[in-house]
Amino acid sequence: MRHQKKLKKLGLRKDHRTSLLRNLIGSLVINGRIRTTDSRAKALASRFGHMMNMVQKNNDREAIRGLPTFCNVIPAQKIIVGELKKRYEKRPSGFTRITRIGMRKGDNAKLVLIELL
């Protein structure tokens, strides 16, 4: 049984997985939407929600100090604290939308479009 096992491992080691999710969050914030696989998008949406809740709860200084655990891209950190915090201040959750767009041609993986609301 998989009781209380919420972590998506994505077939990667821990350091590679955290690096991947940090870079995906940075790309999502800078571009507004990205195309990726279904399992990566679900893990990204969960991690992005945790990050936005941390940013909303704390003042700007504490949010900036806590952001490197979620995103290493410096321009994205400035966008998160400057724009996204104001945009999502009334929203308790549900910061992203996942739309299925088909299958990848090479390996037939499920492709999705994840975008900020």
C-alpha positions as CSV (number, residue, x, y, z in Angstrom):
1,M,0.0,0.0,0.0
2,R,1.1,3.5,-0.7
3,H,-0.2,5.3,2.4
4,Q,1.3,8.8,2.8
5,K,3.8,8.4,0.0
6,K,3.2,11.6,-1.9
7,L,6.6,12.2,-3.3
8,K,6.9,11.7,-7.1
9,K,10.4,10.4,-7.7
10,L,10.3,10.8,-11.5
11,G,12.9,8.1,-11.9
12,L,15.7,10.4,-10.8
13,R,18.1,10.7,-7.9
14,K,17.2,13.2,-5.2
15,D,19.8,15.9,-6.3
16,H,18.8,15.6,-10.0
17,R,15.1,15.7,-9.1
18,T,15.4,18.8,-7.0
19,S,17.5,20.5,-9.6
20,L,15.0,19.6,-12.3
21,L,12.1,21.0,-10.3
22,R,13.9,24.2,-9.4
23,N,14.7,24.8,-13.1
24,L,11.1,24.0,-14.2
25,I,9.7,26.5,-11.7
26,G,12.1,29.1,-13.0
27,S,11.1,28.4,-16.6
28,L,7.4,28.5,-15.7
29,V,7.7,31.8,-13.9
30,I,9.7,33.5,-16.7
31,N,7.7,32.1,-19.6
32,G,4.2,31.8,-18.1
33,R,3.7,28.4,-19.6
34,I,5.8,25.4,-20.5
35,R,5.3,22.0,-22.2
36,T,6.4,19.0,-20.3
37,T,5.4,15.4,-19.5
38,D,2.4,14.7,-17.3
39,S,4.2,13.4,-14.2
40,R,6.7,16.3,-14.2
41,A,3.9,18.8,-14.5
42,K,2.0,17.2,-11.6
43,A,5.1,17.3,-9.4
44,L,5.8,20.9,-10.6
45,A,2.3,22.1,-9.7
46,S,2.5,20.7,-6.2
47,R,5.9,22.2,-5.6
48,F,4.8,25.6,-7.1
49,G,1.8,25.6,-4.7
50,H,4.1,25.0,-1.7
51,M,6.3,27.8,-2.9
52,M,3.5,30.3,-3.4
53,N,2.0,29.5,0.0
54,M,5.4,30.2,1.6
55,V,5.8,33.5,-0.3
56,Q,2.2,34.6,0.7
57,K,2.7,33.8,4.4
58,N,6.0,35.7,4.8
59,N,7.0,39.2,4.2
60,D,9.3,40.0,1.2
61,R,12.6,39.6,3.1
62,E,11.7,36.2,4.5
63,A,10.3,35.1,1.1
64,I,13.5,36.0,-0.7
65,R,15.5,34.1,1.9
66,G,13.3,31.0,1.4
67,L,13.1,31.0,-2.4
68,P,16.4,29.3,-3.2
69,T,15.0,26.0,-1.9
70,F,12.3,26.3,-4.6
71,C,13.9,28.2,-7.5
72,N,17.6,29.0,-8.3
73,V,16.9,31.4,-11.2
74,I,17.5,34.9,-9.9
75,P,15.2,36.8,-12.5
76,A,12.4,34.3,-11.6
77,Q,12.8,35.0,-7.9
78,K,12.4,38.8,-8.5
79,I,9.2,38.1,-10.6
80,I,7.8,35.8,-7.8
81,V,8.2,38.3,-5.1
82,G,7.4,41.4,-7.2
83,E,4.5,40.3,-9.4
84,L,3.2,36.9,-8.5
85,K,2.8,37.7,-4.8
86,K,0.5,40.6,-5.6
87,R,-1.4,38.6,-8.3
88,Y,-2.1,35.7,-6.1
89,E,-2.7,37.4,-2.7
90,K,-6.4,36.5,-2.6
91,R,-6.0,33.0,-4.0
92,P,-5.4,30.3,-1.4
93,S,-4.4,27.5,-3.9
94,G,-4.7,26.5,-7.6
95,F,-2.0,28.6,-9.1
96,T,-1.5,26.5,-12.2
97,R,-3.6,24.9,-15.0
98,I,-2.6,21.6,-16.6
99,T,-3.9,20.9,-20.1
100,R,-3.3,17.7,-21.9
101,I,-2.0,18.2,-25.5
102,G,-1.3,14.8,-26.8
103,M,1.5,12.3,-27.0
104,R,5.2,12.8,-27.7
105,K,6.3,11.4,-31.0
106,G,9.5,9.6,-30.0
107,D,8.5,7.7,-26.9
108,N,4.7,8.2,-26.7
109,A,4.9,10.0,-23.4
110,K,1.8,12.1,-22.3
111,L,2.6,15.8,-23.0
112,V,0.8,18.6,-21.1
113,L,0.9,22.3,-21.1
114,I,1.2,23.8,-17.6
115,E,0.5,27.5,-17.3
116,L,0.1,30.1,-14.6
117,L,-3.4,31.4,-13.9
